[in-house]
């Protein structure tokens, strides 16, 4: 059963304040049918029952002011819904996913593994302000996804109040740091957002965006495609630029200097894209003219996990720039990879003053729900 979580505000105001969720006892025949179901079918029914509970919870609104911000009301109900359905098997509401990337890079996936529909997150951008807010803004908080793999948070942005990100009218995109593993997109994905604007006094900080919508694919095309989704709350509009990647596997990227050295006065941007959506890139490190972070010879990428079709191509690129008194020099290079079902691929990037080795670790997904969460 698929829930419709993106109702228009006009429908939201019709929610009843004192709606009571009534439960009915199952008859003996229904109980017997459940016992006879295999584990996968019981799990599917549990998800369907959870969807019904989710709708019921959203029919209870405790604060009439929430009628003016439907998404905030929805986000407040998420914890109640989550704890009613997933607490216990998946830990606690605030837990982050413990499922790691590269699960089946060096060992075969259980039952042979398989491909998955995945969600590629390219950017999250503040595209509109209201309530007297103006750029620049010092923003902190969290953006995370929740998928059916373990229903826990897969963080894509997280800043504490003492480490705000400054957004300007010219550059209002969040600097993303995740996901930590591929995001499964066979079912709708919850996009959990808690962002605040820092003021001089913490008690005067304002909620920029408080959301928990269920992001669904707008179509069932045979090929991967790009789409955008906007969510407008009281003070802002957030624009998600994402891709639905079909029949895909997980790719984890690392970069190491193997000849020369990355010069301290050089800026750069590392990015990844797929041949199917080559015009849109996942920024792995750097935004604008920020300096590149190093750990010895290793480039410290902010993001390292992307998804790519098994029959497609992964493109890892670098753009480097040096500004000196004599000249402003820019150079670009890229490495193209053909996906593997497991193992690693090596490529090379050359920016003149240094050469870098790119390693891509490939991993399929577990073929059976009972093995989906294995590391």
C-alpha positions as CSV (number, residue, x, y, z in Angstrom):
1,X,0.0,0.0,0.0
2,X,1.4,3.4,-0.9
3,X,0.5,6.5,1.2
4,X,-0.2,9.9,-0.3
5,X,1.9,12.1,2.0
6,X,2.1,15.1,-0.3
7,X,-1.5,16.4,0.1
8,X,-2.4,20.0,-0.8
9,X,-2.7,22.5,2.1
10,X,-6.4,22.7,1.3
11,X,-6.8,19.1,2.3
12,X,-4.6,19.5,5.3
13,X,-6.9,22.0,7.0
14,X,-9.7,19.4,7.0
15,X,-7.8,17.2,9.4
16,X,-9.9,16.5,12.5
17,X,-8.4,17.6,15.8
18,X,-9.8,14.8,17.9
19,X,-9.6,11.9,15.5
20,X,-9.3,8.6,17.4
21,X,-7.5,5.7,15.8
22,X,-9.6,2.7,16.4
23,X,-8.3,-0.8,16.2
24,X,-10.2,-4.0,15.5
25,X,-9.3,-7.4,16.7
26,X,-8.3,-9.8,14.0
27,X,-10.5,-12.8,13.5
28,X,-9.1,-16.3,13.7
29,X,-9.0,-16.8,10.0
30,X,-6.9,-13.6,9.5
31,X,-4.5,-14.7,12.2
32,X,-4.1,-18.1,10.6
33,X,-3.4,-16.5,7.2
34,X,-0.7,-14.3,8.7
35,X,1.0,-17.3,10.3
36,X,1.1,-19.1,7.0
37,X,2.8,-16.2,5.2
38,X,6.5,-16.4,4.5
39,X,8.7,-13.8,6.3
40,X,9.0,-11.5,3.3
41,X,5.2,-11.4,2.9
42,X,4.7,-10.7,6.6
43,X,7.2,-7.8,6.3
44,X,5.3,-6.4,3.4
45,X,2.0,-6.5,5.3
46,X,3.7,-4.8,8.3
47,X,4.8,-2.0,6.0
48,X,1.2,-1.7,4.7
49,X,-0.2,-1.6,8.2
50,X,2.4,1.0,9.1
51,X,1.3,3.1,6.1
52,X,-2.3,3.0,7.5
53,X,-1.0,4.1,10.9
54,X,0.9,6.9,9.4
55,X,-2.2,8.3,7.7
56,X,-4.1,8.0,11.0
57,X,-1.5,9.8,12.9
58,X,-1.6,12.7,10.4
59,X,-5.3,13.0,11.1
60,X,-4.4,14.2,14.6
61,X,-3.3,17.8,14.8
62,X,-2.5,19.2,18.2
63,X,-1.6,22.8,17.3
64,X,-4.0,24.8,15.2
65,X,-1.1,26.9,14.0
66,X,0.2,23.9,12.2
67,X,-2.5,24.3,9.7
68,X,-0.5,27.2,8.2
69,X,2.6,24.9,7.8
70,X,1.4,21.4,6.7
71,X,5.0,20.1,6.3
72,X,5.9,21.1,9.9
73,X,2.8,19.3,11.2
74,X,3.8,16.2,9.1
75,X,7.3,16.3,10.5
76,X,6.1,16.5,14.1
77,X,4.1,13.3,13.6
78,X,7.0,11.4,12.1
79,X,8.6,10.4,15.4
80,X,5.3,9.1,16.7
81,X,4.7,7.0,13.6
82,X,8.3,5.7,13.5
83,X,8.4,4.6,17.1
84,X,5.0,2.9,16.7
85,X,6.3,0.8,13.8
86,X,10.1,0.5,13.9
87,X,11.2,1.0,17.5
88,X,12.9,-2.2,18.7
89,X,13.9,-3.9,15.4
90,X,15.7,-0.7,14.2
91,X,16.7,1.0,17.4
92,X,15.7,4.5,18.2
93,X,14.3,7.4,16.2
94,X,17.5,9.5,16.4
95,X,19.8,6.6,15.3
96,X,21.8,6.9,12.2
97,X,22.1,4.0,9.8
98,X,24.8,1.5,10.8
99,X,24.7,-0.2,7.4
100,X,28.0,0.5,5.7
101,X,29.1,1.1,2.2
102,X,31.2,-1.5,0.4
103,X,29.4,-4.3,2.1
104,X,29.9,-6.7,-0.8
105,X,33.0,-5.3,-2.4
106,X,35.3,-8.1,-1.2
107,X,32.8,-10.8,-0.5
108,X,29.8,-12.0,-2.5
109,X,26.4,-10.7,-1.5
110,X,24.1,-13.3,0.1
111,X,22.1,-15.3,-2.5
112,X,24.2,-13.7,-5.2
113,X,23.1,-10.1,-4.7
114,X,21.1,-7.9,-7.1
115,X,20.6,-4.5,-8.5
116,X,18.3,-1.8,-7.0
117,X,16.5,1.4,-7.8
118,X,18.4,4.1,-6.0
119,X,18.1,7.8,-5.2
120,X,21.0,10.0,-6.3
121,X,21.0,13.3,-4.4
122,X,22.7,16.0,-6.4
123,X,21.9,19.1,-4.4
124,X,19.6,20.7,-1.7
125,X,19.1,24.4,-2.3
126,X,17.2,27.2,-0.5
127,X,15.3,28.8,-3.4
128,X,12.9,31.1,-1.6
129,X,12.7,33.1,1.7
130,X,9.8,34.7,3.6
131,X,8.9,35.9,7.1
132,X,11.4,38.7,6.8
133,X,14.4,36.5,6.2
134,X,17.1,37.7,3.9
135,X,20.4,36.4,2.6
136,X,23.1,35.9,3.8
137,X,22.0,33.3,6.3
138,X,24.0,31.3,8.9
139,X,22.4,27.9,8.7
140,X,22.8,24.8,10.9
141,X,20.9,21.6,11.5
142,X,20.4,18.3,9.6
143,X,19.1,16.8,6.4
144,X,18.7,13.0,6.2
145,X,17.0,10.3,4.2
146,X,15.2,7.3,5.6
147,X,14.7,4.2,3.3
148,X,13.4,0.7,3.7
149,X,16.9,-0.8,4.3
150,X,16.8,0.0,8.0
151,X,14.5,3.1,8.3
152,X,17.3,5.0,10.2
153,X,18.8,8.4,9.3
154,X,21.3,8.4,6.4
155,X,22.8,11.9,7.0
156,X,23.5,14.1,3.9
157,X,24.0,17.4,5.8
158,X,24.8,18.1,9.4
159,X,26.1,21.3,11.0
160,X,26.1,22.3,14.6
161,X,25.3,25.8,15.7
162,X,29.0,26.7,16.3
163,X,29.8,25.6,12.7
164,X,27.2,27.2,10.6
165,X,27.1,27.3,6.8
166,X,26.7,30.7,5.3
167,X,24.2,30.8,2.5
168,X,24.1,33.7,0.1
169,X,21.8,34.8,-2.7
170,X,24.5,33.7,-5.2
171,X,25.2,30.4,-3.5
172,X,22.3,29.0,-1.5
173,X,23.0,25.3,-1.8
174,X,23.9,23.2,1.2
175,X,27.4,21.6,1.2
176,X,26.4,18.0,1.4
177,X,28.4,15.3,3.2
178,X,26.4,12.1,2.5
179,X,24.9,9.7,2.0
180,X,27.1,7.2,3.9
181,X,25.6,4.4,1.7
182,X,23.4,4.2,-1.3
183,X,19.8,5.2,-0.8
184,X,17.2,2.6,-1.8
185,X,14.4,4.1,-3.9
186,X,12.1,1.2,-4.7
187,X,9.7,2.7,-2.2
188,X,9.2,6.4,-1.2
189,X,12.1,7.8,0.7
190,X,11.5,10.1,3.7
191,X,13.5,13.4,3.4
192,X,13.9,14.5,7.0
193,X,14.9,18.2,7.4
194,X,15.6,20.2,10.5
195,X,17.3,23.5,9.6
196,X,17.6,26.7,11.7
197,X,18.9,30.2,11.1
198,X,21.4,31.4,13.7
199,X,20.7,34.7,15.5
200,X,22.8,36.6,18.0
201,X,21.0,34.8,20.8
202,X,20.2,31.1,20.5
203,X,16.7,31.5,21.9
204,X,16.0,33.8,19.0
205,X,17.2,31.3,16.3
206,X,14.4,30.7,13.7
207,X,13.4,27.5,12.1
208,X,14.3,27.8,8.4
209,X,12.8,24.4,7.4
210,X,11.1,21.6,9.3
211,X,10.0,18.8,6.9
212,X,9.5,15.1,6.6
213,X,7.9,14.5,3.2
214,X,7.9,11.1,1.4
215,X,9.8,11.6,-1.8
216,X,8.4,9.5,-4.6
217,X,9.6,9.0,-8.1
218,X,7.5,10.9,-10.7
219,X,7.5,8.1,-13.2
220,X,8.5,4.6,-14.2
221,X,10.8,5.2,-17.1
222,X,13.1,2.4,-18.3
223,X,16.1,4.7,-18.1
224,X,17.5,6.8,-15.2
225,X,16.3,10.3,-15.1
226,X,16.7,13.6,-13.2
227,X,14.0,15.5,-11.4
228,X,13.4,18.3,-8.9
229,X,11.1,18.5,-5.9
230,X,10.3,21.7,-4.0
231,X,8.8,22.0,-0.5
232,X,7.6,25.3,0.8
233,X,7.2,26.0,4.5
234,X,6.6,29.1,6.5
235,X,10.0,30.7,6.1
236,X,11.6,29.0,3.0
237,X,11.4,26.8,0.0
238,X,13.8,23.9,-0.4
239,X,14.6,22.5,-3.8
240,X,15.9,18.9,-4.0
241,X,17.7,18.0,-7.3
242,X,17.8,14.2,-7.4
243,X,18.0,11.3,-9.8
244,X,16.2,8.0,-10.0
245,X,18.9,5.5,-10.9
246,X,17.6,2.2,-12.4
247,X,19.1,-1.2,-12.0
248,X,22.0,0.2,-10.1
249,X,24.8,-0.7,-7.7
250,X,26.8,1.2,-5.2
251,X,30.1,2.9,-6.0
252,X,32.4,4.2,-3.2
253,X,35.1,6.6,-4.5
254,X,38.5,7.4,-3.0
255,X,41.4,9.6,-4.4
256,X,45.1,9.5,-3.6
257,X,48.0,11.6,-4.8
258,X,50.6,9.2,-6.4
259,X,53.0,11.7,-8.2
260,X,53.9,15.2,-7.2
261,X,51.8,16.9,-4.5
262,X,48.7,19.0,-4.2
263,X,49.9,22.6,-3.9
264,X,48.5,24.5,-1.0
265,X,47.6,27.5,-3.1
266,X,45.5,25.4,-5.4
267,X,41.7,25.1,-5.2
268,X,39.7,22.4,-6.6
269,X,36.5,20.5,-7.1
270,X,36.1,16.7,-7.4
271,X,32.8,15.4,-8.8
272,X,31.1,12.3,-10.0
273,X,28.4,11.7,-12.6
274,X,26.9,8.9,-14.6
275,X,26.7,8.6,-18.4
276,X,22.9,8.6,-18.1
277,X,22.7,12.0,-16.3
278,X,26.1,13.4,-17.2
279,X,25.1,17.1,-17.1
280,X,24.3,16.9,-13.4
281,X,27.2,16.1,-11.0
282,X,27.5,14.9,-7.4
283,X,30.1,17.3,-5.8
284,X,32.5,15.0,-3.9
285,X,34.6,17.8,-2.5
286,X,34.9,21.6,-2.9
287,X,32.5,24.3,-3.6
288,X,33.6,27.3,-5.5
289,X,37.2,28.1,-4.7
290,X,37.6,26.2,-1.4
291,X,40.9,24.6,-0.7
292,X,41.3,20.8,-1.0
293,X,41.6,18.9,2.3
294,X,44.4,16.3,2.6
295,X,45.4,13.5,4.9
296,X,48.9,12.7,3.9
297,X,48.5,11.7,0.2
298,X,44.8,11.0,0.5
299,X,42.2,13.6,-0.7
300,X,39.6,13.9,2.0
301,X,36.3,13.8,0.0
302,X,33.2,15.2,1.7
303,X,31.0,12.7,-0.2
304,X,32.2,9.3,-1.6
305,X,29.1,7.2,-2.3
306,X,27.2,7.3,-5.5
307,X,25.0,5.0,-7.5
308,X,25.5,3.9,-11.1
309,X,23.7,1.5,-13.5
310,X,25.4,-1.8,-14.1
311,X,25.2,-1.2,-17.8
312,X,26.3,2.4,-17.5
313,X,29.4,4.4,-16.8
314,X,30.8,6.3,-13.8
315,X,32.7,9.5,-14.5
316,X,35.0,11.0,-11.8
317,X,36.3,14.5,-12.6
318,X,38.5,17.1,-11.1
319,X,38.9,20.8,-11.8
320,X,41.9,22.5,-10.3
321,X,42.8,26.2,-10.1
322,X,45.9,28.1,-9.1
323,X,45.8,31.9,-8.7
324,X,49.2,33.6,-8.4
325,X,50.5,37.0,-9.1
326,X,51.6,35.9,-12.5
327,X,48.6,34.0,-13.7
328,X,45.2,32.4,-13.1
329,X,45.5,28.8,-14.3
330,X,42.7,26.2,-14.5
331,X,42.9,22.6,-15.6
332,X,40.4,19.7,-15.7
333,X,40.6,16.0,-16.1
334,X,38.3,13.0,-15.8
335,X,38.4,9.2,-15.5
336,X,35.7,6.9,-16.8
337,X,34.8,3.6,-15.1
338,X,32.8,0.6,-16.3
339,X,30.9,-0.9,-13.3
340,X,31.7,-4.3,-11.9
341,X,29.4,-6.4,-9.7
342,X,32.1,-6.5,-7.0
343,X,35.8,-5.7,-6.5
344,X,37.6,-2.4,-7.3
345,X,38.5,-0.4,-10.4
346,X,41.5,2.0,-10.7
347,X,41.8,5.2,-12.8
348,X,44.0,8.3,-12.9
349,X,43.5,12.0,-12.8
350,X,46.3,14.4,-13.9
351,X,46.2,18.2,-13.2
352,X,49.8,18.9,-14.2
353,X,51.4,19.6,-10.8
354,X,50.2,16.1,-9.5
355,X,48.7,12.8,-10.6
356,X,46.1,11.1,-8.6
357,X,44.8,7.5,-8.4
358,X,41.0,7.1,-8.2
359,X,39.8,3.9,-6.6
360,X,36.1,2.8,-7.1
361,X,34.8,0.0,-4.8
362,X,31.8,-1.7,-6.3
363,X,29.0,-3.4,-4.4
364,X,25.7,-5.1,-5.2
365,X,22.8,-5.2,-2.8
366,X,21.6,-8.2,-0.8
367,X,19.1,-10.3,-2.7
368,X,16.8,-11.1,0.2
369,X,15.2,-8.8,2.8
370,X,16.6,-10.9,5.6
371,X,20.1,-10.1,4.5
372,X,19.6,-6.5,3.5
373,X,21.1,-5.0,6.7
374,X,24.3,-7.2,6.8
375,X,27.6,-5.4,6.7
